[in-house]
């Protein structure tokens, strides 16, 4: 029986942007890992958070709630939250729940200058 692929979280900070890249399955088991990465927002002034879900292969409601909490935090603390859409079936949760209409979502991460 194959084991689910763990979530890999990479964080890059430059200027006032925090770029969090996720790869693998973003489910309930992975939420604490993502929340630890998002804790960096408390340590440095951030004007923009980019959640790059391009390499996410699975996204459940627990992962979606984590994204929504990050977005709510951005609104409360006055920083922009941008979500890069996952590909394939992981993107369906945004369509089915219509949450994609509420978030600032893009199809591709911005190129670094």
C-alpha positions in Angstrom: 0.0 0.0 0.0 1.6 3.3 -1.0 2.0 6.0 1.6 0.7 9.5 0.9 3.5 11.9 -0.1 4.4 14.2 2.7 4.1 18.0 2.2 7.3 19.9 1.5 7.3 23.5 2.6 9.8 26.1 1.3 9.9 29.7 2.5 11.7 32.5 0.7 11.7 36.0 2.1 12.8 39.0 0.1 12.1 42.6 0.7 8.6 42.6 2.3 7.4 39.5 0.5 7.1 36.0 2.0 6.9 33.3 -0.6 5.6 30.0 0.8 5.9 27.1 -1.7 4.0 23.8 -1.0 4.6 20.5 -2.7 2.7 17.3 -2.0 -0.4 16.6 -0.1 -1.8 19.5 1.9 -4.2 17.8 4.3 -4.9 17.8 8.0 -1.6 16.1 8.9 0.3 18.9 7.1 -1.5 21.9 8.6 0.9 22.3 11.6 3.9 22.4 9.2 2.3 25.1 7.1 1.2 27.1 10.2 4.8 27.0 11.5 6.0 28.4 8.2 3.3 31.1 8.4 4.5 32.0 11.9 7.4 33.8 10.2 4.9 36.6 9.3 5.0 37.6 13.0 8.8 38.0 13.1 9.3 40.4 10.1 7.2 43.1 8.5 5.5 41.6 5.5 3.5 43.4 2.9 2.8 40.4 0.7 2.3 36.7 1.3 2.4 34.4 -1.8 1.1 30.9 -1.2 2.4 28.9 -4.1 0.3 25.7 -4.5 1.5 24.9 -8.0 3.0 21.6 -6.8 0.2 20.6 -4.4 -1.2 17.2 -5.5 -4.0 17.0 -3.0 -5.9 19.7 -0.9 -8.5 18.9 1.7 -10.8 21.2 3.7 -8.2 21.4 6.6 -5.7 22.8 4.1 -8.3 25.1 2.6 -9.2 26.4 6.1 -5.5 27.2 6.7 -5.3 29.2 3.5 -8.5 31.1 4.5 -7.0 31.8 8.0 -3.9 33.2 6.3 -6.1 35.4 4.0 -8.1 36.7 7.0 -4.9 37.4 8.8 -3.6 39.4 5.8 -6.8 41.5 5.8 -6.5 42.1 9.6 -2.8 43.0 9.5 -2.9 44.8 6.2 -0.8 42.6 4.0 -1.7 41.2 0.6 -2.2 37.4 0.2 -1.9 35.9 -3.2 -2.6 32.2 -3.9 -1.1 30.5 -6.9 -3.6 27.8 -8.0 -2.7 24.2 -7.8 -2.9 22.1 -11.0 -5.2 19.2 -11.6 -7.7 17.8 -9.1 -6.2 19.8 -6.2 -7.7 22.9 -7.8 -11.3 21.5 -7.7 -11.8 22.4 -4.0 -11.6 26.1 -5.0 -14.2 25.6 -7.6 -16.6 23.4 -5.7 -16.5 25.6 -2.6 -16.4 28.9 -4.6 -13.6 30.0 -2.2 -11.6 30.8 -5.3 -13.9 33.7 -5.9 -13.0 35.3 -2.5 -9.3 34.9 -2.7 -6.8 36.7 -4.9 -5.7 33.8 -7.1 -3.3 33.6 -10.0 -2.4 30.8 -12.3 1.4 31.3 -12.3 3.8 32.5 -9.7 5.4 35.9 -10.6 8.8 35.8 -12.2 11.6 37.1 -9.9 13.2 40.3 -11.0 
